[in-house]
Amino acid sequence: MKQIIGNLLDQKGVICHQVNMRRIMGAGLALQIRNKWPEAYEEYRNYCLKKPELGHVIYSIVSRDVIVAHLFGQSDIGTGIMTNYDVYPAMLESVDRYASSINERIYIPYGIGCGIGGGNWKIMLPMIEEYCPEATIVKLDTIPIQCELSEVERSNRGWIGQTLNTPNRNL
């Protein structure tokens, strides 16, 4: 596994992001993907009509060299910890197998599931290392602070369920 500084949306290969099961890609990285690749959003919305299950992954081919992997890592939207850690091992293994089968690289945003999803990067990173070891973590030079803080620390600062207003929030 390696980490790079850059914009996740500029990578070529399988680009991962966490989604909910409510047909909403209305904030954060999901919104950026929705805006850049509307066809990925439509596939996600259509899939959600079929009663999606937590832990599923769907793949949207948006160009010859970019595939968006929608990881259903949270069932709902709201505040607090929405990310479901239990489903991540299977989702990451699915992404790893899929990317291997088509000989593509995997790109995962630094802090996946930790921003709006409220997860803890200290829990997420070891899972990525174990179940998706060939992935590249893509990190902006402006790091969202909430990915580095525990839930208690974010709660004390009033950051639960919020994103910071920092320039260029592309992960």
C-alpha positions as CSV (number, residue, x, y, z in Angstrom):
1,M,0.0,0.0,0.0
2,K,1.2,3.5,-0.7
3,Q,-0.1,7.0,-0.1
4,I,0.1,9.9,-2.5
5,I,-0.8,13.5,-2.3
6,G,-3.3,14.5,-5.0
7,N,-6.9,14.7,-6.1
8,L,-8.8,11.3,-6.0
9,L,-10.9,12.4,-8.9
10,D,-7.9,12.8,-11.2
11,Q,-6.8,9.2,-10.8
12,K,-7.2,6.4,-13.4
13,G,-8.4,3.1,-12.2
14,V,-11.0,2.0,-9.5
15,I,-11.9,5.0,-7.4
16,C,-13.6,4.1,-4.1
17,H,-16.0,6.1,-2.0
18,Q,-18.5,5.4,0.7
19,V,-22.2,5.8,0.1
20,N,-25.5,5.5,2.1
21,M,-28.5,3.5,1.1
22,R,-30.9,6.5,0.9
23,R,-30.2,7.5,-2.8
24,I,-28.4,10.6,-1.5
25,M,-25.0,11.8,-2.7
26,G,-25.5,15.3,-1.4
27,A,-22.2,16.2,0.3
28,G,-18.5,15.6,0.5
29,L,-16.7,13.4,-1.9
30,A,-20.0,11.7,-3.0
31,L,-21.3,15.1,-4.2
32,Q,-18.1,15.7,-6.1
33,I,-18.4,12.4,-7.8
34,R,-22.1,13.1,-8.6
35,N,-21.1,16.4,-10.2
36,K,-18.2,15.0,-12.2
37,W,-19.8,11.8,-13.3
38,P,-23.6,12.1,-13.3
39,E,-23.8,8.6,-14.8
40,A,-22.2,7.1,-11.7
41,Y,-24.9,8.9,-9.6
42,E,-27.7,7.6,-11.8
43,E,-26.4,4.0,-11.5
44,Y,-26.2,4.4,-7.7
45,R,-29.7,5.9,-7.5
46,N,-31.2,3.1,-9.7
47,Y,-29.5,0.4,-7.6
48,C,-30.9,2.0,-4.4
49,L,-34.4,1.4,-5.8
50,K,-33.8,-2.3,-5.6
51,K,-33.4,-2.4,-1.8
52,P,-29.6,-2.3,-1.5
53,E,-27.9,-4.1,1.3
54,L,-25.3,-2.7,3.6
55,G,-21.9,-4.0,2.6
56,H,-22.6,-4.2,-1.2
57,V,-20.4,-2.6,-3.7
58,I,-21.5,-1.5,-7.2
59,Y,-19.2,-0.4,-9.9
60,S,-19.9,2.4,-12.4
61,I,-17.7,2.5,-15.5
62,V,-17.6,6.3,-16.2
63,S,-14.8,6.2,-18.9
64,R,-12.4,3.9,-20.5
65,D,-10.0,4.2,-17.6
66,V,-12.1,5.2,-14.6
67,I,-14.5,3.0,-12.6
68,V,-16.3,4.4,-9.5
69,A,-16.8,1.9,-6.7
70,H,-19.7,2.8,-4.5
71,L,-19.2,1.1,-1.1
72,F,-22.4,0.9,0.8
73,G,-20.7,1.5,4.2
74,Q,-23.5,3.4,5.9
75,S,-27.2,2.7,5.9
76,D,-28.5,6.1,6.7
77,I,-27.5,9.8,7.0
78,G,-27.2,11.8,10.1
79,T,-24.8,12.7,12.8
80,G,-22.5,10.5,14.9
81,I,-20.8,7.4,13.6
82,M,-22.7,6.3,10.5
83,T,-19.9,4.2,9.0
84,N,-20.4,0.5,9.7
85,Y,-17.0,-1.0,10.3
86,D,-18.3,-4.6,10.2
87,V,-19.1,-4.5,6.4
88,Y,-15.7,-3.0,5.4
89,P,-13.6,-6.2,5.2
90,A,-16.0,-7.8,2.6
91,M,-16.3,-4.6,0.6
92,L,-12.6,-4.1,0.5
93,E,-12.0,-7.7,-0.6
94,S,-14.6,-7.3,-3.3
95,V,-12.9,-4.2,-4.6
96,D,-9.5,-5.9,-4.5
97,R,-10.8,-9.0,-6.4
98,Y,-12.6,-6.8,-9.0
99,A,-9.6,-4.5,-9.6
100,S,-7.3,-7.6,-9.9
101,S,-9.7,-9.2,-12.4
102,I,-9.5,-6.2,-14.7
103,N,-5.9,-5.4,-14.0
104,E,-6.6,-1.9,-12.6
105,R,-5.2,0.1,-9.7
106,I,-7.3,0.9,-6.6
107,Y,-7.6,4.4,-5.2
108,I,-9.1,5.1,-1.8
109,P,-9.6,8.5,-0.3
110,Y,-7.7,9.3,2.8
111,G,-10.2,9.2,5.6
112,I,-12.9,7.1,3.8
113,G,-15.9,6.9,6.0
114,C,-14.4,9.3,8.5
115,G,-15.7,12.7,7.4
116,I,-19.4,12.9,7.1
117,G,-19.7,9.2,7.9
118,G,-18.1,9.9,11.3
119,G,-15.7,6.9,11.3
120,N,-12.3,6.7,12.8
121,W,-9.3,6.6,10.5
122,K,-7.3,4.6,13.1
123,I,-9.9,1.8,12.6
124,M,-10.3,2.2,8.8
125,L,-6.6,2.2,7.8
126,P,-5.7,-1.2,9.2
127,M,-8.7,-2.7,7.4
128,I,-7.6,-1.2,4.1
129,E,-4.1,-2.5,4.7
130,E,-5.3,-6.0,5.4
131,Y,-8.1,-6.4,2.9
132,C,-7.0,-4.2,0.0
133,P,-3.2,-4.2,0.4
134,E,-2.5,-3.0,-3.2
135,A,-4.6,0.1,-2.8
136,T,-3.3,3.6,-3.0
137,I,-4.5,6.1,-0.4
138,V,-5.0,9.5,-2.0
139,K,-4.6,12.4,0.4
140,L,-5.0,16.1,-0.3
141,D,-2.4,18.5,1.0
142,T,-5.3,20.0,3.0
143,I,-6.3,17.2,5.4
144,P,-9.8,17.3,7.0
145,I,-9.2,17.6,10.7
146,Q,-12.1,15.5,11.7
147,C,-10.5,12.4,10.2
148,E,-7.7,12.7,12.8
149,L,-9.9,13.2,15.9
150,S,-11.8,10.7,17.9
151,E,-15.6,10.8,18.1
152,V,-15.3,12.3,21.6
153,E,-12.9,15.0,20.5
154,R,-15.1,15.9,17.6
155,S,-18.2,15.9,19.8
156,N,-16.4,18.2,22.3
157,R,-15.7,20.6,19.4
158,G,-19.2,20.3,17.9
159,W,-17.9,18.6,14.7
160,I,-20.0,15.5,14.8
161,G,-21.8,15.2,11.4
162,Q,-20.1,18.4,10.0
163,T,-17.5,19.0,7.5
164,L,-15.0,21.8,7.8
165,N,-15.2,24.8,5.5
166,T,-11.8,24.4,4.0
167,P,-10.9,25.3,0.4
168,N,-10.7,22.5,-2.1
169,R,-12.4,19.6,-0.2
170,N,-11.7,17.2,-3.1
171,L,-10.3,14.0,-1.5
